[in-house]
Amino acid sequence: MLSRTTTSVVTFLNPFVVAGYTDELPPDEYELLADEDIVQIHSFASCRRTATFLLINWQAGKSELRATDHRDLELVLAQERAAANKHEIKNSAAALSPSEDQK
């Protein structure tokens, strides 16, 4: 069976907590690593995620690789998006107000 690891970057604008850990992480960019098994049946290939890790770079020059469930991480990211959308709507109230005709 083949496997692969993909890497992406996620950005948090607000402090957050990942399920399974008690400490709050600061807003920052975090590297996300996803391990997947590649299953090939005849000419069709599919991927199955086997592990998800969040790379945390601490200020003291240390890093930590935290295992997390990808569904828990998706929930935290959805909360981050909702907070960002709420902030955008709140700050764009002037643009949503009706314009007055000037004569």
TITORDO-148168 format. One record per residue: residue in one letter; x, y, z of N, C-alpha, C in turn. Coordinates in steps of 0.05 Angstrom, whole numbers, m for minus. Each point is the difference from the previous one (the first is absolute). Layout:
 residuo   n_px   n_py   n_pz  ca_px  ca_py  ca_pz   c_px   c_py   c_pz
       A      X      Y      Z      X      Y      Z      X      Y      Z
...
***
This chain:
 residuo   n_px   n_py   n_pz  ca_px  ca_py  ca_pz   c_px   c_py   c_pz
       M     17    m23      0    m17     23      0     18     25      0
       L     m7     19    m16     14     25     m2    m11     19     21
       S     17     19      8     m9     21     18     13     26     m8
       R    m12     22     10     11     26     m5     m6     19     23
       T     16     21      2     m5     21     19     m3     26    m15
       T    m22     14      4     m3     26    m12      2     21     22
       T     11     23     m8      4     22     18    m15     25    m10
       S    m13     13     18    m14     25     m7      4     19     24
       V     m8     25     m4      2     20     21    m28     11      6
       V     m6      1     26    m26     11      9      7     25     17
       T    m17     20     m3      4     25     15    m23      5     19
       F      7      5     25    m20      6     20      4     30      8
       L    m22     15      0      1     28      8     m7      3     29
       N    m11    m21     12     m9      1     28     13    m23     15
       P      3      2     26     10    m22     16    m19    m24     m3
       F     10    m24      3    m17    m24     m4     10    m23     17
       V    m17    m20      3      6    m24     15     m7    m23    m18
       V     18    m19     m3     m5    m25    m15     m9    m21     19
       A    m21    m15     m7    m11    m21     17     22    m20      8
       G      0     m8     25     20    m18     10     23     14     14
       Y      1     26     m1     21     16     13    m14     22     16
       T     13      9     21    m13     19     18     10     29     m5
       D     24      2    m11     11     27     m3    m10     15    m25
       E     m3     26      3     m9     17    m22     24      7    m17
       L     m3     m3    m26     22      7    m18     m4     29    m11
       P     21     14     m3     m2     28    m10     m7      2    m29
       P    m11     23     m9     m4      4    m28     26     m1    m15
       D      1    m14    m23     25     m3    m15     m5    m17    m24
       E     20     m4    m16     m1    m20    m22     11    m26     11
       Y    m13    m22     m6      8    m26      9      2    m19    m24
       E     20    m17      1      3    m20    m21    m17    m24      8
       L    m14    m10    m20    m18    m23      4     10    m23    m17
       L      5    m23     12     10    m23    m14    m21    m22      0
       A     m6    m11    m23    m21    m21     m2     13    m25    m12
       D      0    m22     14      9    m26    m10    m24    m15    m12
       E      4    m10    m24    m21    m15    m14     11    m25    m12
       D    m17    m21      1      6    m24    m15    m14      2    m27
       I     15     m9    m21    m11      0    m27     m8    m28     m6
       V    m26     m4     m5    m11    m26     m6     m6     m1    m30
       Q     11    m19    m13     m5     m3    m29    m14    m26     m6
       I    m23      3    m12    m16    m23     m8     m4      2    m30
       H     12    m19    m14      1      1    m30     12     26     m9
       S    m16     17    m14     11     25    m10     m9     24     16
       F    m13     m6     23    m11     22     16     17      2     26
       A      8     24      7     15      5     24    m15     18     19
       S      1     m6     25    m13     18     20     19      3     24
       C     m5     21     15     17      6     23    m17     m2     25
       R     13    m10     21    m13     m2     26     18     12     20
       R     m9     21     13     16     14     20      4    m18     24
       T     25     m2      8      7    m18     23      9     17     24
       A     10     24     m4      9     16     23      1     30     m9
       T     m5     17     19      2     29     m4     17     12     23
       F     18     17     m7     18     12     19      0     31     m4
       L      2     14     22      3     29      0     28      6     11
       L     16     14    m15     27      8      8     m1     27     14
       I      9     m1     26     m1     25     16     29      8      5
       N      7     24     m8     26     11      5     m2     19     24
       W     12     m8     22     m1     16     24     22     22     m1
       Q     m4     21     15     19     23     m1     28     m7      9
       A      2    m20     17     27     m8     10     16    m15    m20
       G     m9     m1    m25     14    m14    m21     m6    m30     m1
       K    m19     m9     16     m7    m28      0    m25     m4    m17
       S     m3    m24    m11    m25     m6    m15    m12    m25     11
       E    m26     m2     m5    m15    m23      9    m19     m9    m22
       L     m1    m26     m4    m18    m11    m20    m23    m13     15
       R    m24     12     m2    m23    m10     14    m18    m16    m18
       A     m5    m25      8    m19    m16    m14    m28     10      7
       T    m17      2    m20    m27      8      4    m19    m14    m20
       D    m24     m1      6    m20    m11    m18     m7     21    m20
       H      1     m6    m26     m5     20    m20    m28     12      2
       R    m19    m15     11    m27     12      4      0     21     21
       D     15     m4     22      3     20     21     13     25    m11
       L     20     m4    m16     14     23    m12    m19     15    m19
       E    m16    m14    m16    m19     13    m18    m20     16     16
       L     m8    m10     24    m19     15     16     13     26     10
       V     25     m1      8     14     25      9      2     19    m23
       L      7    m10    m24      2     18    m23    m27     12     m8
       A    m21    m15      3    m27     10     m6     m7     23     20
       Q      7     m4     25     m5     21     20     17     25     m7
       E     24     m4    m10     17     23     m8    m12     14    m23
       R    m11    m14    m20    m12     12    m23    m26     15      8
       A    m15    m11     18    m25     13     10      7     26     14
       A     21     m1     17      8     25     14     10     21    m20
       A     15     m9    m21      9     19    m20    m23     12    m16
       N    m20    m16     m7    m24      9    m14    m16     20     17
       K     m2     m6     26    m15     17     18     14     27      2
       H     27      0      1     16     24      1     m4     16    m26
       E      0    m13    m23     m3     14    m25    m28     13     m2
       I    m20    m14      8    m27     11     m1     m3     24     19
       K     11     m3     24     m1     22     19     15     25    m11
       N     22     m4    m13     16     23    m10    m11     11    m26
       S    m18    m14    m13    m10      9    m26    m28     11      2
       A     m9      7     24    m27     11      3     m5     25    m16
       A     20     17     m3     m3     24    m15     m5     m6    m30
       A     12    m20    m10     m4     m8    m28    m27    m12     m4
       L    m13    m10     21    m26    m13     m2    m22     20      4
       S      5     24     11    m21     19      4     m8     12    m26
       P    m26      7     m2    m10     11    m26     14     27     m6
       S      4      4    m25     13     26     m8    m22     21     m2
       E      8     24      5    m18     23     m3      5     14    m26
       D    m22      7    m13      3     15    m25      7     29      7
       Q     20     10    m13      8     28      4    m10     16    m23
       K    m15     21      6    m11     17    m22     13     27     m1
***
